[in-house]
Structure formats: structure tokens, C-alpha cells
Amino acid sequence: SSAPLRKSRVVGKHCETGDIIIRDVQLPSDIAPGDLLVVPATGAYGRSMASNYNHMTRPPVICVLNGKARSIIRRETHRDLLALEIEEEPRQIGKGEQR
């Protein structure tokens, strides 16, 4: 983009005050929702540290080689998250414990 640069903050989607991916970065002023931004290291947003905090699904893993991108791990779905849910009523298994 040839738009002037603007000091920006790139944040995550978890609505937490500490969910900051890049605190201060110069980005084109015409950046808009839906635009792609490549961030090479994202901590807990990376696959090895990812969780389903706030019931968020994990993104796909994309491999870029020689200018060609392909998905190597598919995007997680809400169906994937719910697949481990148990639908039966809790039952007593010991002194005040439930399972």
C-alpha cells in the first residue's frame, strides 16, 4: 500500500488487556478488517501453545514455500470443540465428587 503509515497496535481476539501481539508498529493507514497481516511469531496464537480459551477455535496452519501457500492443518470448527462434550447427567462418584 502507498498509504501513509500510522502507529498501530495489533491485538488478539480474546478481549483481555494483555492480549497484545505487537504493541507499536507502523502500518498503512488504509488497512481494513479482512486484510491479511503476517506475524511470524505469535506465542499462544502459534499451534504449539494454542488453547481453546474463551471457546475460540484454532486457525489453520499455512505453509508457504517458493511463493505458494497451502494449508497443512485445517481450521478447527465449533463442531470439533463440542465433540468432546459429555451429554449425560453428572453422577456421584465419591464423597461430594461429580464426574
Rosetta constraint file for C-alpha pairs under 8 A:
AtomPair CA 1 CA 28 HARMONIC 6.52 0.50
AtomPair CA 1 CA 30 HARMONIC 7.83 0.50
AtomPair CA 2 CA 28 HARMONIC 7.46 0.50
AtomPair CA 3 CA 28 HARMONIC 5.41 0.50
AtomPair CA 3 CA 29 HARMONIC 5.86 0.50
AtomPair CA 3 CA 30 HARMONIC 6.16 0.50
AtomPair CA 4 CA 28 HARMONIC 5.72 0.50
AtomPair CA 4 CA 29 HARMONIC 5.77 0.50
AtomPair CA 5 CA 26 HARMONIC 5.59 0.50
AtomPair CA 5 CA 27 HARMONIC 5.17 0.50
AtomPair CA 5 CA 28 HARMONIC 4.42 0.50
AtomPair CA 5 CA 29 HARMONIC 5.46 0.50
AtomPair CA 6 CA 26 HARMONIC 5.31 0.50
AtomPair CA 6 CA 27 HARMONIC 5.44 0.50
AtomPair CA 6 CA 28 HARMONIC 6.06 0.50
AtomPair CA 6 CA 29 HARMONIC 5.38 0.50
AtomPair CA 7 CA 24 HARMONIC 6.31 0.50
AtomPair CA 7 CA 25 HARMONIC 5.62 0.50
AtomPair CA 7 CA 26 HARMONIC 4.63 0.50
AtomPair CA 7 CA 27 HARMONIC 6.51 0.50
AtomPair CA 8 CA 23 HARMONIC 7.51 0.50
AtomPair CA 8 CA 24 HARMONIC 5.64 0.50
AtomPair CA 8 CA 25 HARMONIC 5.28 0.50
AtomPair CA 8 CA 26 HARMONIC 5.94 0.50
AtomPair CA 8 CA 27 HARMONIC 6.34 0.50
AtomPair CA 9 CA 20 HARMONIC 7.45 0.50
AtomPair CA 9 CA 21 HARMONIC 7.82 0.50
AtomPair CA 9 CA 22 HARMONIC 5.81 0.50
AtomPair CA 9 CA 23 HARMONIC 4.90 0.50
AtomPair CA 9 CA 24 HARMONIC 5.25 0.50
AtomPair CA 9 CA 25 HARMONIC 6.31 0.50
AtomPair CA 10 CA 20 HARMONIC 6.25 0.50
AtomPair CA 10 CA 21 HARMONIC 5.48 0.50
AtomPair CA 10 CA 22 HARMONIC 5.01 0.50
AtomPair CA 10 CA 23 HARMONIC 6.48 0.50
AtomPair CA 10 CA 24 HARMONIC 7.83 0.50
AtomPair CA 10 CA 25 HARMONIC 7.85 0.50
AtomPair CA 11 CA 19 HARMONIC 5.84 0.50
AtomPair CA 11 CA 20 HARMONIC 4.36 0.50
AtomPair CA 11 CA 21 HARMONIC 5.20 0.50
AtomPair CA 11 CA 22 HARMONIC 6.88 0.50
AtomPair CA 11 CA 23 HARMONIC 7.95 0.50
AtomPair CA 12 CA 19 HARMONIC 5.30 0.50
AtomPair CA 12 CA 20 HARMONIC 6.05 0.50
AtomPair CA 12 CA 21 HARMONIC 6.42 0.50
AtomPair CA 13 CA 19 HARMONIC 7.59 0.50
AtomPair CA 14 CA 19 HARMONIC 6.67 0.50
AtomPair CA 14 CA 53 HARMONIC 7.96 0.50
AtomPair CA 14 CA 54 HARMONIC 7.08 0.50
AtomPair CA 15 CA 19 HARMONIC 7.17 0.50
AtomPair CA 21 CA 42 HARMONIC 6.49 0.50
AtomPair CA 27 CA 31 HARMONIC 7.31 0.50
AtomPair CA 31 CA 35 HARMONIC 6.61 0.50
AtomPair CA 41 CA 46 HARMONIC 7.20 0.50
AtomPair CA 42 CA 46 HARMONIC 5.60 0.50
AtomPair CA 43 CA 49 HARMONIC 6.61 0.50
AtomPair CA 44 CA 48 HARMONIC 7.64 0.50
AtomPair CA 44 CA 49 HARMONIC 4.56 0.50
AtomPair CA 44 CA 50 HARMONIC 4.98 0.50
AtomPair CA 44 CA 51 HARMONIC 7.50 0.50
AtomPair CA 45 CA 49 HARMONIC 6.69 0.50
AtomPair CA 45 CA 50 HARMONIC 5.40 0.50
AtomPair CA 46 CA 50 HARMONIC 5.79 0.50
AtomPair CA 47 CA 58 HARMONIC 7.79 0.50
AtomPair CA 47 CA 61 HARMONIC 7.59 0.50
AtomPair CA 50 CA 58 HARMONIC 7.05 0.50
AtomPair CA 51 CA 56 HARMONIC 7.97 0.50
AtomPair CA 51 CA 58 HARMONIC 7.49 0.50
AtomPair CA 52 CA 56 HARMONIC 5.03 0.50
AtomPair CA 52 CA 57 HARMONIC 6.04 0.50
AtomPair CA 52 CA 58 HARMONIC 7.10 0.50
AtomPair CA 55 CA 81 HARMONIC 7.54 0.50
AtomPair CA 57 CA 75 HARMONIC 7.66 0.50
AtomPair CA 57 CA 76 HARMONIC 5.34 0.50
AtomPair CA 57 CA 77 HARMONIC 6.08 0.50
AtomPair CA 57 CA 78 HARMONIC 6.59 0.50
AtomPair CA 57 CA 81 HARMONIC 7.29 0.50
AtomPair CA 58 CA 75 HARMONIC 6.22 0.50
AtomPair CA 58 CA 76 HARMONIC 5.20 0.50
AtomPair CA 58 CA 77 HARMONIC 7.93 0.50
AtomPair CA 59 CA 74 HARMONIC 7.46 0.50
AtomPair CA 59 CA 75 HARMONIC 4.71 0.50
AtomPair CA 59 CA 76 HARMONIC 6.23 0.50
AtomPair CA 60 CA 71 HARMONIC 6.62 0.50
AtomPair CA 60 CA 72 HARMONIC 7.48 0.50
AtomPair CA 60 CA 73 HARMONIC 5.33 0.50
AtomPair CA 60 CA 74 HARMONIC 4.67 0.50
AtomPair CA 60 CA 75 HARMONIC 3.98 0.50
AtomPair CA 60 CA 76 HARMONIC 7.03 0.50
AtomPair CA 61 CA 71 HARMONIC 5.80 0.50
AtomPair CA 61 CA 72 HARMONIC 5.65 0.50
AtomPair CA 61 CA 73 HARMONIC 4.96 0.50
AtomPair CA 61 CA 74 HARMONIC 6.76 0.50
AtomPair CA 61 CA 75 HARMONIC 7.56 0.50
AtomPair CA 62 CA 69 HARMONIC 6.43 0.50
AtomPair CA 62 CA 70 HARMONIC 5.54 0.50
AtomPair CA 62 CA 71 HARMONIC 4.41 0.50
AtomPair CA 62 CA 72 HARMONIC 5.82 0.50
AtomPair CA 62 CA 73 HARMONIC 7.24 0.50
AtomPair CA 63 CA 69 HARMONIC 5.56 0.50
AtomPair CA 63 CA 70 HARMONIC 5.44 0.50
AtomPair CA 63 CA 71 HARMONIC 6.20 0.50
AtomPair CA 63 CA 72 HARMONIC 6.46 0.50
AtomPair CA 64 CA 68 HARMONIC 5.39 0.50
AtomPair CA 64 CA 69 HARMONIC 4.27 0.50
AtomPair CA 64 CA 70 HARMONIC 6.55 0.50
AtomPair CA 65 CA 69 HARMONIC 6.53 0.50
AtomPair CA 76 CA 80 HARMONIC 6.25 0.50
AtomPair CA 76 CA 81 HARMONIC 7.80 0.50
AtomPair CA 77 CA 81 HARMONIC 6.70 0.50
AtomPair CA 78 CA 82 HARMONIC 6.27 0.50
AtomPair CA 79 CA 83 HARMONIC 6.01 0.50
AtomPair CA 80 CA 84 HARMONIC 7.78 0.50
AtomPair CA 81 CA 85 HARMONIC 7.92 0.50
AtomPair CA 90 CA 98 HARMONIC 6.04 0.50
AtomPair CA 90 CA 99 HARMONIC 5.60 0.50
AtomPair CA 91 CA 98 HARMONIC 5.68 0.50
AtomPair CA 91 CA 99 HARMONIC 6.02 0.50
AtomPair CA 92 CA 96 HARMONIC 6.92 0.50
AtomPair CA 92 CA 97 HARMONIC 6.05 0.50
AtomPair CA 92 CA 98 HARMONIC 4.99 0.50
AtomPair CA 92 CA 99 HARMONIC 6.93 0.50
AtomPair CA 93 CA 97 HARMONIC 5.82 0.50
AtomPair CA 93 CA 98 HARMONIC 5.80 0.50
AtomPair CA 93 CA 99 HARMONIC 6.71 0.50
AtomPair CA 94 CA 98 HARMONIC 7.41 0.50
